[in-house]
């Protein structure tokens, strides 16, 4: 079994910052071997991949967050992070972590990010 526990979301004004964390556990998760990703799902929309980080620490971002978001990982803690700066209202969504770019089929509860003045 695999578990993902996302945290760090909240309400922030446009231009603000948040740092999301995702703690992972489970015998079925080879964290150190996987590319990990952050996904988000806005109201009424499908869940989409936002950022990935390989085991070699190469990163990739969807165009809309390039230059604003930074993904990182701590293999010893089996945790992945997403630093989000200069947040915009269109970043409002529930954020999830999972293996990337192909998820493992099991999802955590996510963490809500709301960007509003």
N, C-alpha and C positions, 0 to 999 in steps of 0.2 A: 504493500500500500504506500501511496505517496500523499503527503499533506503539504499544502501551501498556506501560509498565514501572512496575509498582507496587512500592513499598518502604515500610518503616517499621513493619511489623507486628512482633508478638512476643508473649511471655507477660507478662501483667500481672495484678496482684491486683485484685479488685473495688474500685472507687473510684479506680483509677489512671487514667493518661492516656497516650495515644499520638498521634503525628502521622504520618499517612500522606501519601505523595507519589506522584504519578503523572506521569512524564515521557512526553510524546507526541512522535511523529515520523511522517513519511510525507507524500508529496505529496498523498495523498487526504484529508488532514485539514486542514480550514479551521478551525483551533483558535479563532481569534479570533471567528469567526462563529457557532460552535456553543454551544448550551447543553451544559454538561458535567455528568456525574453520577458519583456513587459508588454502587456496587451491592455487595451481599454475598450470599453463599451459605453457609448453615449446613449441617452434615452432614445428609444425607437430605432436604433441602428445596430448593425452587427458588430461583434467584437473584432477588433483589428490589432495587428502587431505594430507596436510603436518603436521598440528598440531591442536589439539582441547583443549578446556578448559571448564570444566563444571561450573555450577553455584556455586558449592562448591570449585572451584579453583583446581580441579584435572586436570592434564595435560597429554597429550599423543602425541607422535611424531612418524612420520614415521622414519624407521631406518636410512635413509640417512642423517637426520638432527639432530639426537640425539646428545646432548652434544654441539651443535653449535647454535641452535635456542631456543628461549624462548618465549612462548606465555603468554600474561597477559591480564587482562580486568579491566575496570573501569565501574561498573554498573551505577554509578551516571551520568557519561558522555555518557553512552551507546556506549562505544568505546572499541575496541579490538586492541591489539598491537602484533607485532612480532619483537623481537630483533634477528637479524641475525649476527652472528660472524663467523670469519674464513670462509668467503664465498669462494665458488669454482665455476669454470666455469659452472659446471653442475647445479648450482642453478639458472642459467639464465632462466627467465620465466616471465610471467605476473602473479602477485599475486592478489588473490581475498579473501575477507572474506565472510562468510555466516554462517548460522546455520550448525552445524556439529553433527554427520556425514551425516545427511540427509539435503540437502540444501532446501531452500524455493522456488526455481524455478526462482527467480528474482536475477539478478546479477548486480553488479556495473561495472564501466569501468575498474577496476583493476589498478595496478601500475606496471610499467615495472622495472624489476631488471636485469641488465646486468653486469656480472662478466667477466672482460677481462683485459688483460695487454696491 
